[in-house]
Amino acid sequence: MLFRSKACIAALQELPAVNAEIYGTDLIYKNYYNIGVAVGTENGLVVPVIRDADRMGFAQIESTIADFGKRARDGKLSMAEMSGGTFTISNGGIYGSMLSTPIINPPQSAILGVHATRDRPVAENGEVVIRPMNYLALSYDHRIIDGREAVLSLIAMKEALEDPARILLDI
């Protein structure tokens, strides 16, 4: 989830509507990145929020996610820790999901669904080869985000995940 979080933050910074919300009749563009990370528990999913994730280093994000996971399974997360997210990442792939439609957590404008990584045949240099592949699904509020912005944000996330050096070097 660390690299996915960083890839999402980079895409949200490029396409601010994906990190926006509707408040009454106003559209609010946020300049902070509170990333919700869905965690499975015996009682269902909970979504703790990594606050100001864009200001955190790799180790800090990783330890925060690990802490949330443990405390979620122990039932020790507070309601405050599960509110205030600006974007959510849900990883149904850990349950074997190959494709699904994640549900937006209002007032957020989008959620990323990550699915299982499986070997798939792909064309590479005119040859069919087997490569690990997974699908990403973005659900989004069309009142805020149009198809162009949704596709561009997914492409930005995909490209960052396909080349983790970009995330590590912050380029």
N, C-alpha and C positions, 0 to 999 in steps of 0.2 A: 504493500500500500504506500510505502514511502515514495517510490518513483512515480506511482500514479498520482499521488498528491502533488508532487512537484510539477508533473506534466500538466495537471489541471490548472494549477496556479498560473503557469506560464500562458496557457490558453485563455484563462479568464482575464489576465492582464492585457492580452492582445484584443480581446472581444468583450468589452465591459458589460454588454447587455446580458451575457450569460451569468453575470454575478449581480444582476440588478433585481429589484423587486417593485411591485406595485403597492403603494401605501395610500389607501383612499383613492383619490383621483390623480395622485402624483406617481411618477416613475423615478425611483431613487437608484442612482448608480453609486455603488459602494467602492471605496478605495482601500478596503481591507478584505482579507480573505480568511474567513472562518470556515474551515472545511469539515463537514460532517463525514464521519466514517462509520458505515453500518457494521454492527457487530452482532453476530448470532449468539443467542443465549437459549437456555432450555425453555424460556417463556416467550421466545420470538426475538425479532430484531430490535435493537436500540441504536440510536445514532448520537454518540458523543461528538462534541465539536472541538476541533483543534483551532484555538483562537489565534489570530494573527499568524497563520501558518507560513505566510510569505516572509516573515521576519525570522523564522526558525531555521536552524541548520539541520543537516541530515540526521545527526545523532539525536537531537532534541525531538524531531518529528517521530522518529522510530521509537524512542522510549515513551513518548506520549501515547502512541498507538498501542504499544504493548501494555502500558499501564491501563488504558481504557479497556482493552480486551479482557485483562484479568479482573478488573473491578466490575465490568459488565457481567461477566459470568458469575461473579460472587454477589451480584445484586447491590453493589455499593456505589453506583453512579448517582449523582444528584440531578434533579430536574434542571438546575442551572447549567450543568455540564452538557445537557442534551438540548439546549436551546440556543438560538442566536446564530445558527449556521447560515452561510451565504451560498453554499453549494455542497452537494453530497455525493459521495462515492459509495456505491453498493457493489459488493463482490459476490454475486451469486455463483461464480465459478467455483468457489470452495465447496459448493454442494453439488457440483457437476453440471450446472446450467450451461447450455450451449447458446441460448438466446432467450431473452425475456424483455419485458417492457418495465423498467423501473418507474416507481410512482414518485412524483415530485413532492417534496416536503415544503408546503406553504410556510412562509411567503417567498421561498426561494423560487427562482425562475427555471432551474434545471437540475437534473441529477444524472450522473454517469453510472451506467450498469456495466460491470466488467464480468466477462464470462470465462468458462474453463479454457485452459490452453490445451490444445490437442494437435497431434500431427495431422497435417492436411496436405494434399497434393497441390502444388502451385507451379505456375510457369516461371521459369528463370532462364534467361538467355536461350529461349526457344526449346527448352527441355522441361519435362515435368519432374519435379523433385519434391521430396517430403520435407516440410518445414513446420516447426511449432507455430501455431496461430491461435489467436483468440479474437472474439468479437467484442466490440464496444457498442453500447447503445446509449444514446442521449435522449432523454425525455425532456421536453421543454415547453414553456408557456408561450404560445404563439402571439399573445398580446404584447410580449416584450421582445421575443427573439424570432427573427424570420428564418426561413430555411437556409439562406446563405450563411448567416452567422452560426447557425447550428452545425452545418457541414464544415465550415472553416475551423470552428473550435474543435470538432472531432479530428480533423486532419492535423491540427496543431498538437493535440494530445497524442495521436498515433505516431507522428514523426518524432516527438520527444521520447516516447517509449521505445521506438525502434532504434534510437541512437542515444542510449543513456549517457554517453559522454557529454552531450549537449546539456543535460541536467546537471551532471557533476561539475562541469566547467562553467555553468550558468551562461551559456551562449545561445 
